[in-house]
Amino acid sequence: MDIIASALSNIGMRKGDSLHIMFPTVSAWDPSLMMSAACKVLGYGSSTCSDTDIAMQMKVMREAGSTHIIGLPSFIYRVTALMGKETDLKTLGIKKIISTSEPLSESVRKTLEEAWGCKVLDVWGMTEMGLACAVECDEQDGLHTDEANILFEVIDPETGKHVPAGQEGELVVSGLNSQGTVLLRYRTNDLVSMQDPPCDCGMSFNKKLNKPHGRIDMQSKVGMGYKVYPLLFDEVLFKENDVVEYQLKITKENYRDVLTFEVETPAPSHELEERIISLVSSVREVSDGIAEDLIERPRVRFVDVGLMEYSAKAKKIVDLRENYD
């Protein structure tokens, strides 16, 4: 509770503000309850909506007079893409959007900031450690760690050895003030790198996590063993305003990897298809595989809005190849 309260204060929430907690498809998810309780302790208002219906989310937000939003970036982006065309989201007076539970791509951040007229800050956390363990400041250059409560380490996931600052590895955390269940050197599966202080915001002692790239268990290999993960494709696909959501399915034909992108969009067209193919082909791991004749030209299949079921834990990359490591 204290960790969440500290994070919300550091983000800039004050008495009189109200947090809209936007975690869809989970009606009684513990993080929502923890956030609501933290807001109550601090004297902030809060509202929680687990409905995947976009109009319901907007209704609850308006009625609560929300000033801040916290939720999954993929769902906040979905709300923005579908409601932004009929509503000027800037008129809602949102001061900050807090992205959590998924990697935040810079293209999604840019779209959200332009649509809502406020900064989008990233938060890393896990329920077992207090939910909001590292928080981005307004400089948006890494997430300040809560080293008073948590010990952060970055290791090589294969050898278990520490890696130097700036080198990517697996994040390992230990609770320093936990009660009940105590986690020591807990391997998170998250891929991050660490940077030393100071920060331009004035913080001179806490280390920062560079933006998490994703999870080890969400990676897949294509071509000559190149690792791909959702954030790579988020960065390019969400530059297209007509892309609401996507899922990549990987198969194999004629000894080559086939990347088929199922794209949810309100405006399917041949031109959009070609732009999407161009965007995903610009990802180095894909372009190198194509050049080496190990990956086919990417394919696109459009899905009408609403037909691609939204789930908070849905896999964005589905590997359908048999016996492939």
C-alpha positions as CSV (number, residue, x, y, z in Angstrom):
1,M,0.0,0.0,0.0
2,D,2.8,2.5,1.0
3,I,4.6,1.7,-2.2
4,I,1.6,2.5,-4.4
5,A,0.8,5.7,-2.4
6,S,4.4,6.9,-2.8
7,A,4.3,6.2,-6.5
8,L,1.1,8.2,-7.0
9,S,2.4,11.1,-5.1
10,N,5.7,11.1,-7.1
11,I,3.7,11.1,-10.3
12,G,2.1,14.3,-9.1
13,M,-1.4,13.4,-7.8
14,R,-2.6,15.7,-5.0
15,K,-5.8,16.0,-2.8
16,G,-8.7,16.8,-5.0
17,D,-7.4,14.6,-7.9
18,S,-9.2,11.4,-8.9
19,L,-7.7,8.2,-10.4
20,H,-9.6,6.2,-13.1
21,I,-8.4,2.6,-12.8
22,M,-8.8,1.0,-16.3
23,F,-8.1,-2.7,-16.1
24,P,-10.5,-4.4,-18.5
25,T,-11.9,-8.0,-18.2
26,V,-10.9,-8.4,-14.6
27,S,-13.8,-7.4,-12.3
28,A,-12.1,-8.1,-9.0
29,W,-8.4,-7.9,-9.8
30,D,-6.3,-7.3,-6.7
31,P,-4.3,-4.4,-8.3
32,S,-7.4,-2.4,-8.8
33,L,-8.4,-2.9,-5.1
34,M,-4.9,-2.0,-4.0
35,M,-4.9,1.2,-6.0
36,S,-8.3,2.2,-4.8
37,A,-7.2,1.7,-1.2
38,A,-4.0,3.7,-1.7
39,C,-6.1,6.6,-3.2
40,K,-8.4,6.5,-0.1
41,V,-5.5,6.7,2.3
42,L,-4.1,9.7,0.4
43,G,-7.4,11.5,0.1
44,Y,-7.6,11.0,-3.7
45,G,-10.8,10.0,-5.5
46,S,-10.9,6.9,-7.5
47,S,-13.1,5.0,-10.0
48,T,-12.7,1.4,-11.3
49,C,-14.1,0.0,-14.5
50,S,-13.4,-3.5,-15.7
51,D,-15.7,-3.3,-18.7
52,T,-14.2,-3.7,-22.2
53,D,-17.0,-1.5,-23.5
54,I,-15.3,1.8,-24.5
55,A,-18.5,3.9,-23.9
56,M,-18.8,2.5,-20.4
57,Q,-15.2,3.4,-19.6
58,M,-15.8,7.0,-20.8
59,K,-19.1,7.2,-18.8
60,V,-17.5,6.1,-15.5
61,M,-14.5,8.4,-16.1
62,R,-16.7,11.5,-16.7
63,E,-19.0,10.8,-13.8
64,A,-16.1,10.4,-11.4
65,G,-14.4,13.6,-12.6
66,S,-11.2,11.7,-13.2
67,T,-7.9,13.7,-13.4
68,H,-5.6,10.8,-13.9
69,I,-5.8,7.4,-15.7
70,I,-3.9,4.2,-14.9
71,G,-4.2,1.0,-16.9
72,L,-2.8,-1.2,-19.7
73,P,-1.3,0.9,-22.5
74,S,-2.9,-1.5,-25.1
75,F,-6.4,-0.8,-23.7
76,I,-5.9,2.9,-23.2
77,Y,-4.7,3.1,-26.8
78,R,-7.8,1.2,-27.8
79,V,-10.1,3.7,-26.0
80,T,-8.1,6.5,-27.7
81,A,-8.3,5.0,-31.2
82,L,-12.0,4.3,-31.1
83,M,-13.3,7.3,-29.1
84,G,-10.8,9.9,-30.2
85,K,-12.5,10.3,-33.6
86,E,-15.8,11.3,-32.1
87,T,-14.7,13.0,-28.9
88,D,-12.1,15.7,-28.2
89,L,-10.3,13.8,-25.4
90,K,-8.4,16.9,-24.3
91,T,-11.7,18.4,-23.0
92,L,-11.8,15.7,-20.2
93,G,-9.0,17.5,-18.4
94,I,-6.8,14.5,-17.7
95,K,-3.5,15.6,-16.2
96,K,-1.5,12.4,-16.5
97,I,-1.8,8.9,-17.9
98,I,0.0,6.1,-16.1
99,S,0.9,3.0,-18.2
100,T,1.5,-0.2,-16.4
101,S,1.5,-4.1,-16.7
102,E,2.7,-4.0,-20.3
103,P,5.7,-2.5,-22.2
104,L,4.9,1.0,-23.4
105,S,6.1,1.8,-26.9
106,E,7.1,5.3,-27.8
107,S,4.7,5.4,-30.8
108,V,1.8,4.6,-28.4
109,R,3.1,7.2,-25.9
110,K,3.2,9.8,-28.6
111,T,-0.4,9.0,-29.8
112,L,-1.8,9.1,-26.3
113,E,-0.1,12.4,-25.4
114,E,-1.3,14.1,-28.6
115,A,-4.9,12.8,-28.1
116,W,-5.3,13.5,-24.4
117,G,-3.0,16.6,-24.1
118,C,-1.0,15.3,-21.2
119,K,2.1,13.3,-20.3
120,V,2.1,9.5,-20.3
121,L,4.4,8.0,-17.6
122,D,5.5,4.4,-17.4
123,V,5.3,2.3,-14.2
124,W,6.9,-1.1,-13.6
125,G,5.7,-3.3,-10.8
126,M,4.3,-6.6,-9.7
127,T,1.6,-7.4,-7.2
128,E,3.9,-9.4,-5.0
129,M,6.2,-6.5,-4.5
130,G,3.7,-3.7,-4.0
131,L,2.6,-3.0,-7.6
132,A,4.3,0.3,-8.4
133,C,8.0,-0.5,-7.8
134,A,9.6,1.9,-10.3
135,V,8.1,5.1,-11.6
136,E,8.9,7.3,-14.5
137,C,9.3,11.1,-13.8
138,D,8.4,13.9,-16.2
139,E,11.8,13.6,-17.9
140,Q,10.6,10.3,-19.3
141,D,14.1,8.9,-19.3
142,G,13.9,5.8,-17.2
143,L,11.9,4.6,-14.2
144,H,13.0,5.6,-10.6
145,T,13.3,2.6,-8.4
146,D,12.0,2.3,-4.9
147,E,15.3,1.2,-3.4
148,A,14.0,1.8,0.2
149,N,11.7,-1.2,-0.2
150,I,13.1,-3.3,-3.0
151,L,16.6,-4.5,-4.1
152,F,16.9,-4.4,-7.8
153,E,19.4,-6.5,-9.8
154,V,19.9,-7.2,-13.5
155,I,21.4,-10.6,-14.4
156,D,22.3,-12.6,-17.5
157,P,19.3,-14.9,-17.8
158,E,21.5,-17.8,-18.9
159,T,24.4,-17.6,-16.5
160,G,22.8,-15.8,-13.5
161,K,25.7,-13.4,-13.3
162,H,25.2,-9.6,-12.8
163,V,25.5,-7.4,-15.9
164,P,26.9,-3.9,-15.8
165,A,24.8,-0.7,-16.0
166,G,23.4,-0.2,-19.4
167,Q,23.5,-3.8,-20.5
168,E,20.2,-5.6,-20.9
169,G,19.3,-8.6,-18.8
170,E,16.6,-10.2,-16.6
171,L,15.3,-8.1,-13.7
172,V,15.6,-9.8,-10.3
173,V,14.0,-8.2,-7.2
174,S,14.1,-8.8,-3.4
175,G,11.6,-7.4,-1.0
176,L,13.3,-5.5,1.9
177,N,10.3,-4.7,4.0
178,S,7.8,-7.4,3.0
179,Q,5.6,-9.0,5.6
180,G,4.0,-12.5,5.1
181,T,5.4,-13.8,1.9
182,V,8.9,-12.6,1.4
183,L,10.5,-12.9,-2.1
184,L,14.3,-13.0,-2.3
185,R,16.1,-12.7,-5.6
186,Y,12.8,-13.3,-7.5
187,R,13.3,-13.7,-11.2
188,T,10.7,-11.6,-13.0
189,N,11.3,-12.7,-16.6
190,D,11.3,-9.0,-17.5
191,L,14.1,-7.7,-19.8
192,V,15.6,-4.4,-18.7
193,S,18.8,-2.5,-18.2
194,M,19.8,-0.2,-15.3
195,Q,21.2,3.3,-15.3
196,D,23.0,5.1,-12.5
197,P,21.8,8.5,-11.1
198,P,21.6,11.4,-11.3
199,C,18.4,12.3,-13.3
200,D,17.6,15.7,-14.9
201,C,14.6,15.9,-12.6
202,G,17.0,16.4,-9.7
203,M,16.9,12.8,-8.2
204,S,20.5,12.1,-7.4
205,F,20.5,8.8,-5.5
206,N,18.0,6.2,-6.8
207,K,19.0,4.0,-9.8
208,K,16.7,3.9,-12.8
209,L,15.4,1.1,-14.9
210,N,15.5,1.8,-18.6
211,K,12.2,1.1,-20.2
212,P,11.4,-2.7,-20.0
213,H,11.4,-4.3,-23.5
214,G,9.2,-7.2,-22.6
215,R,9.3,-10.6,-21.1
216,I,11.6,-13.6,-21.8
217,D,8.6,-15.8,-22.1
218,M,7.0,-13.6,-24.7
219,Q,9.9,-13.8,-27.1
220,S,10.0,-15.9,-30.3
221,K,12.8,-16.6,-32.7
222,V,12.6,-16.0,-36.5
223,G,15.0,-16.3,-39.4
224,M,18.5,-17.0,-38.2
225,G,17.4,-17.2,-34.6
226,Y,16.6,-13.5,-34.3
227,K,14.6,-12.7,-31.1
228,V,11.3,-10.8,-31.6
229,Y,8.9,-9.5,-29.0
230,P,5.7,-7.5,-29.1
231,L,7.3,-4.1,-28.4
232,L,9.3,-4.3,-31.7
233,F,6.0,-4.4,-33.6
234,D,4.1,-2.0,-31.3
235,E,6.7,0.7,-32.2
236,V,5.9,0.5,-35.9
237,L,2.3,-0.7,-36.1
238,F,0.8,1.9,-33.8
239,K,2.2,4.7,-35.9
240,E,-0.9,3.9,-38.1
241,N,-3.9,5.5,-36.6
242,D,-6.2,2.9,-38.1
243,V,-4.5,0.0,-36.3
244,V,-6.5,-0.7,-33.2
245,E,-4.9,-4.0,-32.2
246,Y,-3.0,-6.8,-33.8
247,Q,-1.8,-10.4,-33.2
248,L,1.2,-12.0,-35.0
249,K,0.9,-15.6,-35.9
250,I,4.1,-17.4,-36.9
251,T,4.0,-20.5,-39.1
252,K,6.4,-22.2,-41.5
253,E,6.2,-22.8,-45.2
254,N,8.8,-24.2,-47.6
255,Y,11.4,-23.9,-44.8
256,R,10.8,-20.2,-44.3
257,D,9.1,-18.5,-41.4
258,V,5.7,-16.9,-42.3
259,L,4.6,-13.8,-40.3
260,T,0.9,-13.2,-40.6
261,F,-0.4,-10.1,-38.8
262,E,-4.1,-10.1,-37.9
263,V,-5.0,-6.4,-37.7
264,E,-8.1,-5.0,-36.1
265,T,-9.1,-1.9,-38.0
266,P,-12.2,0.2,-38.8
267,A,-10.7,1.1,-42.2
268,P,-9.3,-1.9,-44.1
269,S,-7.8,-1.2,-47.5
270,H,-5.1,-2.4,-49.8
271,E,-3.1,0.8,-49.1
272,L,-3.2,0.1,-45.4
273,E,-2.1,-3.5,-46.0
274,E,0.9,-2.3,-48.0
275,R,1.9,0.3,-45.3
276,I,1.7,-2.4,-42.6
277,I,3.9,-4.8,-44.6
278,S,6.4,-2.0,-45.1
279,L,6.4,-1.0,-41.5
280,V,6.9,-4.6,-40.1
281,S,9.5,-5.3,-42.8
282,S,11.5,-2.3,-41.5
283,V,12.1,-4.1,-38.2
284,R,15.7,-5.2,-38.4
285,E,15.1,-8.8,-37.3
286,V,12.5,-9.2,-40.0
287,S,14.3,-7.3,-42.8
288,D,17.5,-9.4,-42.1
289,G,15.5,-12.6,-42.3
290,I,13.9,-11.6,-45.6
291,A,17.3,-10.7,-47.0
292,E,18.6,-14.1,-46.0
293,D,15.6,-15.8,-47.6
294,L,14.6,-17.3,-44.2
295,I,11.4,-15.2,-43.8
296,E,8.6,-14.8,-46.3
297,R,7.2,-11.4,-47.2
298,P,4.9,-10.5,-44.2
299,R,1.2,-11.1,-44.6
300,V,-1.8,-9.1,-43.3
301,R,-5.3,-10.2,-42.5
302,F,-7.8,-7.6,-41.5
303,V,-10.3,-8.1,-38.7
304,D,-13.4,-5.9,-38.1
305,V,-13.4,-3.9,-34.9
306,G,-15.0,-5.9,-32.1
307,L,-14.2,-9.3,-33.7
308,M,-10.7,-9.6,-32.2
309,E,-11.6,-10.4,-28.6
310,Y,-9.7,-8.1,-26.2
311,S,-8.0,-9.8,-23.2
312,A,-5.7,-8.2,-20.7
313,K,-3.3,-11.2,-20.9
314,A,-3.8,-12.0,-24.6
315,K,-0.6,-13.1,-26.4
316,K,0.4,-10.7,-29.2
317,I,2.8,-13.3,-30.7
318,V,1.5,-16.8,-31.2
319,D,4.1,-19.3,-32.5
320,L,2.3,-22.1,-34.4
321,R,5.4,-23.8,-35.7
322,E,5.9,-27.4,-34.6
323,N,9.0,-28.4,-32.6
324,Y,10.6,-25.0,-32.9
325,D,12.8,-23.6,-30.2
